[in-house]
């Protein structure tokens, strides 16, 4: 991962990808160091690659397994589905 002096600062300000940083949103969100690290990982690894990986793991567990799935496991698979769909939007 890349390192910089601002790494782990915890402040995220949304910007438009079509515009430069002159059009910074007024909404600021403070992140924990672990949240910031996760976002850096997603951006470093590539959102589309991570999304594809999560979808593959979900589909393998759900469709290519003979193991019965209980309620907790269904919720976990739904969480993975929500995560990959959220990452797709990045």
C-alpha positions in Angstrom: 0.0 0.0 0.0 1.0 3.6 -0.5 2.0 5.6 2.5 1.8 9.3 3.0 1.8 11.8 5.8 -2.0 12.0 5.7 -2.5 8.2 5.9 -4.7 7.3 8.8 -5.9 10.9 9.4 -9.4 9.6 9.6 -11.1 12.4 7.7 -12.9 11.5 4.4 -14.4 14.2 2.2 -16.3 13.1 -0.8 -15.5 14.6 -4.1 -16.9 14.2 -7.6 -14.8 12.0 -9.9 -15.7 14.2 -12.8 -14.4 17.3 -11.2 -11.2 18.2 -9.5 -10.8 18.9 -5.8 -12.2 22.4 -6.0 -15.7 20.9 -5.7 -15.3 19.2 -2.4 -18.5 18.2 -0.6 -19.3 19.9 2.7 -20.0 16.6 4.3 -17.1 15.3 6.3 -17.0 11.8 7.9 -14.5 10.8 10.6 -13.2 7.2 10.1 -11.5 5.0 12.6 -8.0 3.9 11.6 -9.3 0.4 10.7 -12.1 1.9 8.5 -9.5 4.1 6.7 -7.2 1.1 6.2 -10.1 -1.0 4.7 -10.9 1.8 2.3 -7.3 2.1 1.3 -7.2 -1.7 0.7 -10.3 -1.6 -1.5 -8.8 1.3 -3.6 -5.4 -0.4 -3.8 -6.8 -3.8 -4.7 -9.4 -2.5 -7.1 -13.1 -2.3 -6.3 -14.1 -4.3 -9.3 -11.7 -7.1 -8.5 -12.8 -7.2 -4.8 -16.4 -7.2 -5.9 -15.8 -10.2 -8.3 -14.0 -12.1 -5.5 -16.7 -11.6 -3.0 -19.4 -12.6 -5.5 -17.4 -15.8 -6.3 -17.0 -16.7 -2.7 -20.8 -16.1 -2.1 -21.8 -18.2 -5.1 -19.4 -21.0 -4.2 -20.8 -21.2 -0.7 -24.4 -21.0 -1.8 -24.5 -22.9 -5.1 -21.6 -25.3 -5.1 -21.8 -26.7 -1.7 -23.7 -29.7 -0.3 -23.6 -28.4 3.2 -27.0 -27.2 4.6 -27.1 -23.5 5.5 -28.6 -22.3 8.7 -30.1 -18.9 9.5 -26.8 -17.4 10.7 -24.9 -18.6 7.6 -27.7 -17.2 5.4 -27.3 -13.8 7.1 -23.5 -14.0 6.6 -24.0 -14.7 2.9 -26.4 -11.9 2.6 -23.8 -9.6 4.3 -21.3 -10.7 1.7 -23.8 -10.0 -1.0 -24.4 -6.5 0.4 -20.7 -5.9 0.6 -19.9 -6.9 -3.0 -22.8 -4.7 -4.2 -21.6 -1.8 -2.2 -18.0 -2.2 -3.4 -19.4 -2.3 -7.0 -20.6 1.2 -6.6 -17.2 2.6 -5.7 
